[in-house]
Amino acid sequence: MGIDFTKVRILAALITLLALIVEPFIPAQRQQVYPAPDRALWPFTDSSHPEMVNFEWIDQSQGVFRCTISQGYSYAVCGVSLNLAGDNGDVVDLSGYDAIKVKLDYQGNSPKLRLFIRDRTAGLLEPDAPLVMHKYLRVRVRPDEFLGGGKVQLSEFSVADWWRDQYEVPRQYAQPTFTNATAFGVDISTVGEHLVRIDSIELEKPWIKHTSLLYIVLVGWALLLPWEAGTRYLSLKRLATDREARLSKLVRNYRELTRAQERLAKESITDTLTSVLNRKGLEDVCSRLFAPGEVNEGALLLIDLDHFKAVNDNHGHDCGDRVLQVLAHLLRINTRDGDVLARWGGEEFVLLCPGLQLEQAKSLAAKICTLVALTVVDEELGLVVTASIGIAEIEAGESFSRVFKRADIGLYQAKSTGRNRWCVGPDEYESPDHA
Ligand SMILES: Nc1nc2c(ncn2[C@@H]2O[C@H](COP(=O)(O)OP(=O)(O)OP(=O)(O)O)[C@@H](O)[C@H]2O)c(=O)[nH]1
C-alpha cells in the first residue's frame, strides 16, 4: 500500500505549528551559580584611591554590602564579582546560554548599576598584564528591574571602550565573546552611598535554541519533500512501466486479433478443399464488380466436371476430392491475375474474366476443355476426366445473376449435346432484373 503523502504533509505541518507555538512556553534550563557551594562573591574597589572608595560587607552570608564613593574620578568603582567556574575553576563556556537572571536589592542614589562579564580573550596573551586577557563586557541596568529577579540577555553585553582603549586591544579581539567566561559581577561608579543585596544569580539557556528548532524543522521538511518526490517518482515510474507492459500486451492482442480476423475473413471466403474463392467470396467480388456505375465488361465461364458422380462412385469420395483440387489448380495456373475463380458448389466452378471478349472466352473455354481432358488426374488409376463449359459475355450494366443464368443455359447445352465441350449461352434472357 502506498504512503498517503497528503496525510504525512498535514501531520508534518501540525508538528511544525505545534513546535513553533509551544517553543516560547517551554521553560528555560536554569543553573544557579549564586548562592552555590564553592562560589563566593569577591569585593573589589579601585585600590589606588582607598580614601575615595570604600567597600564594606554588611552581611557576607546574605550577599549584603555597602559601597561608599566619596569623590568622583575616572576609575572610581566598587562592587562584587563571582567566579563563574567556582573559586577553584578556570573558565565557563556561556555561548550556549541566552541570559543571566539576577535578583538583587539596591538602595542608593545611582540610577544605574553595571553588570559585567569577564571573558578570557583567546589569542591575546599578555602575561604581564592579566587584565588585558580578560575582556570586559558590560551592560548598564536600572536596579529596580532586578528587585524580584530581572533577566539580561547575553546579547545586551558589549565590550567596554575603556578596556579596548586602555590596553590598545586590536579590533579583531574586541568583539563580544562568551566562550571563556571567568567572572560575572555588579559594580557602581556613582558618588554616594550604595547598599546592595545580591540574592541570586542564575544562568539561563533554552532546552532547544530557536535557531536549532528552525533548523530541525527546515531539515525535516527538506527530507520530507525529496522523500515524497522520490517515492512519487518511483511509483509513477512503476505505473508507467505497468502501463507500458499493458499497452504492449494490448498491442500484441490487437495484432493477434487482427491477424485472426484477417485469417477468419479469408477463410470465410475461401473454399477449404480447393483454396479458391467460395460462393460467398465470389458474391463479395461481384458486389464490387457489378456495382451500379461499374464498367463490368468481360465474360463468365461456368465450368462443370462431367459424370463426376461416377468418379465418386467408382473411386471413392477422396479421389473425387483430389479431382476437384487438380481441376482448381489447373484453372488457376491457366488464368490471368485479374480473373476471378470460385467454386460455385459441388463440382461446378465459376471463372469471371473482366475485359475478356467473347471470342477470347471461347478460346479459353476450348483450352480448358483440352487441358482437363489431357490431364491424368490419378496416375495409378490412369483417371482422366472432362469438363463442360457454359459461356456468357457480360453486357454493360448487366447483373451477375443474369449473366450467370445465361452461362448456365450454355452449360446445359454443352452437357446435353455430349459434354467435354463449351457452349455460349443465349444473348437474350428475360430475367426479373432485366425486365
Ligand atoms: N468428392 C466430392 N464429391 C462431391 C463434392 N461435392 C459434390 N460432390 C458430388 O458430385 C456429384 C455431382 O453429381 P451430379 O450432379 O449428378 O453431376 P455429374 O455426375 O457430374 O453429372 P453431369 O454433371 O450431368 O455430368 C455428386 O455425387 C456429389 O456427391 C465434393 O466436395 N467432393
The ligand as a Gaussian input file, in Angstrom:
#p B3LYP/6-31G(d) Opt

LIG

0 1
 N      -15.793000     -35.950000     -53.793000
 C      -16.664000     -34.934000     -53.752000
 N      -17.824000     -35.067000     -54.369000
 C      -18.691000     -34.040000     -54.390000
 C      -18.407000     -32.847000     -53.706000
 N      -19.459000     -32.001000     -53.861000
 C      -20.379000     -32.671000     -54.635000
 N      -19.913000     -33.906000     -54.963000
 C      -20.530000     -34.948000     -55.727000
 O      -20.582000     -34.542000     -57.072000
 C      -21.608000     -35.316000     -57.685000
 C      -22.380000     -34.470000     -58.626000
 O      -23.215000     -35.314000     -59.350000
 P      -24.203000     -34.842000     -60.459000
 O      -24.813000     -33.516000     -60.041000
 O      -25.109000     -35.915000     -60.792000
 O      -23.281000     -34.498000     -61.671000
 P      -22.426000     -35.419000     -62.588000
 O      -22.337000     -36.761000     -62.015000
 O      -21.108000     -34.761000     -62.799000
 O      -23.173000     -35.434000     -63.884000
 P      -23.216000     -34.343000     -65.004000
 O      -22.930000     -33.046000     -64.360000
 O      -24.503000     -34.388000     -65.563000
 O      -22.110000     -34.685000     -65.947000
 C      -22.447000     -35.883000     -56.535000
 O      -22.209000     -37.283000     -56.449000
 C      -21.954000     -35.219000     -55.320000
 O      -21.992000     -36.059000     -54.192000
 C      -17.159000     -32.732000     -53.028000
 O      -16.831000     -31.756000     -52.407000
 N      -16.320000     -33.815000     -53.091000

